[in-house]
């Protein structure tokens, strides 16, 4: 069974979220945690058009595309549960 929890960034932006999936459906008894990060927050049509144009012409930043998610004691519960899930 897969258990999914979502962590929303402490800044309150729904665009900054982290999905934590706990999966224990393996015949050999193994468990895994999958963390999926969604951090897109491009402002304005022209900014998105500029990024799309660079993508079409093959531009790749050597640093990747980065953003952030703020984890505090108020929203870290699902992440803590996932780590404890792996330890059991």
CNS distance restraints for C-alpha pairs under 8 A (distance, minus, plus):
assign (resid   1 and name CA) (resid  23 and name CA) 6.05 0.50 0.50
assign (resid   1 and name CA) (resid  24 and name CA) 6.04 0.50 0.50
assign (resid   1 and name CA) (resid  25 and name CA) 5.58 0.50 0.50
assign (resid   2 and name CA) (resid  21 and name CA) 6.42 0.50 0.50
assign (resid   2 and name CA) (resid  22 and name CA) 5.53 0.50 0.50
assign (resid   2 and name CA) (resid  23 and name CA) 4.56 0.50 0.50
assign (resid   2 and name CA) (resid  24 and name CA) 6.86 0.50 0.50
assign (resid   2 and name CA) (resid  25 and name CA) 7.44 0.50 0.50
assign (resid   3 and name CA) (resid  21 and name CA) 5.56 0.50 0.50
assign (resid   3 and name CA) (resid  22 and name CA) 5.06 0.50 0.50
assign (resid   3 and name CA) (resid  23 and name CA) 6.59 0.50 0.50
assign (resid   4 and name CA) (resid  19 and name CA) 6.85 0.50 0.50
assign (resid   4 and name CA) (resid  20 and name CA) 5.64 0.50 0.50
assign (resid   4 and name CA) (resid  21 and name CA) 4.44 0.50 0.50
assign (resid   4 and name CA) (resid  22 and name CA) 6.44 0.50 0.50
assign (resid   5 and name CA) (resid  19 and name CA) 5.84 0.50 0.50
assign (resid   5 and name CA) (resid  20 and name CA) 5.27 0.50 0.50
assign (resid   5 and name CA) (resid  21 and name CA) 6.59 0.50 0.50
assign (resid   5 and name CA) (resid  78 and name CA) 6.08 0.50 0.50
assign (resid   6 and name CA) (resid  17 and name CA) 6.79 0.50 0.50
assign (resid   6 and name CA) (resid  18 and name CA) 5.73 0.50 0.50
assign (resid   6 and name CA) (resid  19 and name CA) 4.49 0.50 0.50
assign (resid   6 and name CA) (resid  20 and name CA) 6.20 0.50 0.50
assign (resid   6 and name CA) (resid  78 and name CA) 7.42 0.50 0.50
assign (resid   7 and name CA) (resid  17 and name CA) 5.57 0.50 0.50
assign (resid   7 and name CA) (resid  18 and name CA) 5.04 0.50 0.50
assign (resid   7 and name CA) (resid  19 and name CA) 6.29 0.50 0.50
assign (resid   7 and name CA) (resid  20 and name CA) 7.76 0.50 0.50
assign (resid   7 and name CA) (resid  75 and name CA) 6.28 0.50 0.50
assign (resid   7 and name CA) (resid  76 and name CA) 7.26 0.50 0.50
assign (resid   7 and name CA) (resid  78 and name CA) 7.08 0.50 0.50
assign (resid   8 and name CA) (resid  12 and name CA) 6.81 0.50 0.50
assign (resid   8 and name CA) (resid  13 and name CA) 7.27 0.50 0.50
assign (resid   8 and name CA) (resid  14 and name CA) 6.25 0.50 0.50
assign (resid   8 and name CA) (resid  16 and name CA) 6.19 0.50 0.50
assign (resid   8 and name CA) (resid  17 and name CA) 4.59 0.50 0.50
assign (resid   8 and name CA) (resid  18 and name CA) 6.58 0.50 0.50
assign (resid   8 and name CA) (resid  69 and name CA) 7.92 0.50 0.50
assign (resid   8 and name CA) (resid  75 and name CA) 7.26 0.50 0.50
assign (resid   9 and name CA) (resid  13 and name CA) 6.35 0.50 0.50
assign (resid   9 and name CA) (resid  14 and name CA) 7.29 0.50 0.50
assign (resid   9 and name CA) (resid  16 and name CA) 5.39 0.50 0.50
assign (resid   9 and name CA) (resid  17 and name CA) 5.84 0.50 0.50
assign (resid   9 and name CA) (resid  18 and name CA) 7.96 0.50 0.50
assign (resid   9 and name CA) (resid  69 and name CA) 5.12 0.50 0.50
assign (resid   9 and name CA) (resid  70 and name CA) 5.04 0.50 0.50
assign (resid   9 and name CA) (resid  71 and name CA) 6.45 0.50 0.50
assign (resid   9 and name CA) (resid  75 and name CA) 7.78 0.50 0.50
assign (resid  10 and name CA) (resid  69 and name CA) 7.52 0.50 0.50
assign (resid  10 and name CA) (resid  70 and name CA) 5.30 0.50 0.50
assign (resid  10 and name CA) (resid  71 and name CA) 6.40 0.50 0.50
assign (resid  10 and name CA) (resid  72 and name CA) 6.85 0.50 0.50
assign (resid  10 and name CA) (resid  75 and name CA) 7.25 0.50 0.50
assign (resid  11 and name CA) (resid  70 and name CA) 6.88 0.50 0.50
assign (resid  15 and name CA) (resid  38 and name CA) 6.73 0.50 0.50
assign (resid  15 and name CA) (resid  39 and name CA) 5.84 0.50 0.50
assign (resid  15 and name CA) (resid  40 and name CA) 6.11 0.50 0.50
assign (resid  15 and name CA) (resid  41 and name CA) 6.25 0.50 0.50
assign (resid  16 and name CA) (resid  37 and name CA) 7.93 0.50 0.50
assign (resid  16 and name CA) (resid  38 and name CA) 5.95 0.50 0.50
assign (resid  16 and name CA) (resid  39 and name CA) 4.76 0.50 0.50
assign (resid  16 and name CA) (resid  40 and name CA) 7.18 0.50 0.50
assign (resid  16 and name CA) (resid  41 and name CA) 7.94 0.50 0.50
assign (resid  16 and name CA) (resid  68 and name CA) 7.26 0.50 0.50
assign (resid  16 and name CA) (resid  69 and name CA) 5.82 0.50 0.50
assign (resid  17 and name CA) (resid  37 and name CA) 6.21 0.50 0.50
assign (resid  17 and name CA) (resid  38 and name CA) 5.40 0.50 0.50
assign (resid  17 and name CA) (resid  39 and name CA) 6.60 0.50 0.50
assign (resid  17 and name CA) (resid  69 and name CA) 6.92 0.50 0.50
assign (resid  18 and name CA) (resid  35 and name CA) 6.83 0.50 0.50
assign (resid  18 and name CA) (resid  36 and name CA) 5.77 0.50 0.50
assign (resid  18 and name CA) (resid  37 and name CA) 4.62 0.50 0.50
assign (resid  18 and name CA) (resid  38 and name CA) 6.24 0.50 0.50
assign (resid  18 and name CA) (resid  69 and name CA) 7.81 0.50 0.50
assign (resid  19 and name CA) (resid  35 and name CA) 5.69 0.50 0.50
assign (resid  19 and name CA) (resid  36 and name CA) 5.04 0.50 0.50
assign (resid  19 and name CA) (resid  37 and name CA) 6.39 0.50 0.50
assign (resid  20 and name CA) (resid  33 and name CA) 6.98 0.50 0.50
assign (resid  20 and name CA) (resid  34 and name CA) 5.92 0.50 0.50
assign (resid  20 and name CA) (resid  35 and name CA) 4.74 0.50 0.50
assign (resid  20 and name CA) (resid  36 and name CA) 6.58 0.50 0.50
assign (resid  20 and name CA) (resid  78 and name CA) 6.90 0.50 0.50
assign (resid  20 and name CA) (resid  79 and name CA) 6.81 0.50 0.50
assign (resid  20 and name CA) (resid  82 and name CA) 7.29 0.50 0.50
assign (resid  21 and name CA) (resid  33 and name CA) 5.58 0.50 0.50
assign (resid  21 and name CA) (resid  34 and name CA) 5.00 0.50 0.50
assign (resid  21 and name CA) (resid  35 and name CA) 6.34 0.50 0.50
assign (resid  21 and name CA) (resid  82 and name CA) 7.83 0.50 0.50
assign (resid  22 and name CA) (resid  31 and name CA) 7.55 0.50 0.50
assign (resid  22 and name CA) (resid  32 and name CA) 6.14 0.50 0.50
assign (resid  22 and name CA) (resid  33 and name CA) 4.70 0.50 0.50
assign (resid  22 and name CA) (resid  34 and name CA) 6.59 0.50 0.50
assign (resid  22 and name CA) (resid  82 and name CA) 6.40 0.50 0.50
assign (resid  22 and name CA) (resid  85 and name CA) 7.60 0.50 0.50
assign (resid  23 and name CA) (resid  31 and name CA) 5.80 0.50 0.50
assign (resid  23 and name CA) (resid  32 and name CA) 5.40 0.50 0.50
assign (resid  23 and name CA) (resid  33 and name CA) 6.24 0.50 0.50
assign (resid  23 and name CA) (resid  34 and name CA) 7.92 0.50 0.50
assign (resid  24 and name CA) (resid  29 and name CA) 7.04 0.50 0.50
assign (resid  24 and name CA) (resid  30 and name CA) 6.45 0.50 0.50
assign (resid  24 and name CA) (resid  31 and name CA) 4.56 0.50 0.50
assign (resid  24 and name CA) (resid  32 and name CA) 6.65 0.50 0.50
assign (resid  25 and name CA) (resid  29 and name CA) 7.54 0.50 0.50
assign (resid  25 and name CA) (resid  30 and name CA) 7.86 0.50 0.50
assign (resid  25 and name CA) (resid  31 and name CA) 7.39 0.50 0.50
assign (resid  26 and name CA) (resid  30 and name CA) 5.71 0.50 0.50
assign (resid  26 and name CA) (resid  31 and name CA) 7.01 0.50 0.50
assign (resid  31 and name CA) (resid  86 and name CA) 6.55 0.50 0.50
assign (resid  32 and name CA) (resid  86 and name CA) 6.91 0.50 0.50
assign (resid  33 and name CA) (resid  82 and name CA) 6.52 0.50 0.50
assign (resid  33 and name CA) (resid  86 and name CA) 7.48 0.50 0.50
assign (resid  39 and name CA) (resid  66 and name CA) 7.90 0.50 0.50
assign (resid  39 and name CA) (resid  67 and name CA) 5.91 0.50 0.50
assign (resid  39 and name CA) (resid  68 and name CA) 6.83 0.50 0.50
assign (resid  39 and name CA) (resid  69 and name CA) 7.58 0.50 0.50
assign (resid  40 and name CA) (resid  67 and name CA) 7.56 0.50 0.50
assign (resid  42 and name CA) (resid  47 and name CA) 6.72 0.50 0.50
assign (resid  42 and name CA) (resid  48 and name CA) 6.29 0.50 0.50
assign (resid  43 and name CA) (resid  47 and name CA) 6.33 0.50 0.50
assign (resid  43 and name CA) (resid  48 and name CA) 7.23 0.50 0.50
assign (resid  44 and name CA) (resid  48 and name CA) 6.56 0.50 0.50
assign (resid  45 and name CA) (resid  49 and name CA) 6.07 0.50 0.50
assign (resid  46 and name CA) (resid  50 and name CA) 6.06 0.50 0.50
assign (resid  47 and name CA) (resid  51 and name CA) 6.33 0.50 0.50
assign (resid  48 and name CA) (resid  52 and name CA) 6.13 0.50 0.50
assign (resid  49 and name CA) (resid  53 and name CA) 6.08 0.50 0.50
assign (resid  50 and name CA) (resid  54 and name CA) 6.31 0.50 0.50
assign (resid  51 and name CA) (resid  55 and name CA) 6.21 0.50 0.50
assign (resid  52 and name CA) (resid  56 and name CA) 6.18 0.50 0.50
assign (resid  53 and name CA) (resid  57 and name CA) 6.49 0.50 0.50
assign (resid  54 and name CA) (resid  58 and name CA) 6.42 0.50 0.50
assign (resid  54 and name CA) (resid  59 and name CA) 5.26 0.50 0.50
assign (resid  55 and name CA) (resid  59 and name CA) 5.44 0.50 0.50
assign (resid  55 and name CA) (resid  60 and name CA) 7.39 0.50 0.50
assign (resid  60 and name CA) (resid  64 and name CA) 7.32 0.50 0.50
assign (resid  61 and name CA) (resid  65 and name CA) 7.34 0.50 0.50
assign (resid  71 and name CA) (resid  75 and name CA) 6.13 0.50 0.50
assign (resid  71 and name CA) (resid  76 and name CA) 5.85 0.50 0.50
assign (resid  72 and name CA) (resid  76 and name CA) 5.94 0.50 0.50
assign (resid  73 and name CA) (resid  77 and name CA) 7.66 0.50 0.50
assign (resid  76 and name CA) (resid  80 and name CA) 6.24 0.50 0.50
assign (resid  77 and name CA) (resid  81 and name CA) 6.10 0.50 0.50
assign (resid  78 and name CA) (resid  82 and name CA) 6.18 0.50 0.50
assign (resid  79 and name CA) (resid  83 and name CA) 6.45 0.50 0.50
assign (resid  80 and name CA) (resid  84 and name CA) 6.29 0.50 0.50
assign (resid  81 and name CA) (resid  85 and name CA) 6.01 0.50 0.50
assign (resid  82 and name CA) (resid  86 and name CA) 6.53 0.50 0.50
assign (resid  83 and name CA) (resid  87 and name CA) 6.54 0.50 0.50
assign (resid  84 and name CA) (resid  88 and name CA) 6.42 0.50 0.50
